[in-house]
Amino acid sequence: MEHTPEQEKDILFATRDKDGAVTLYADEEWAVERGADPSQLHMVEIPRELYSKGTIQEVREFVASYLEDRQGQSPQ
């Protein structure tokens, strides 16, 4: 099966504050160096098109939606 750019993903790590703010990190090590709690990091696959051509705000919104969807699926 041939891969198209739309199928490829890039990885970011993210944390979400109680106020809903999202902080993005290029990798887990850098996140920890910047003071992030490793247990609160989420690995998020970003579509290549968004990663390469989207604005930081668009990426943050994508990650926020992803985290909201995941939280909604978690058993309470």
Order of alpha helices (4+ residues) and beta strands (2+ residues): beta-beta-alpha-beta-alpha-alpha
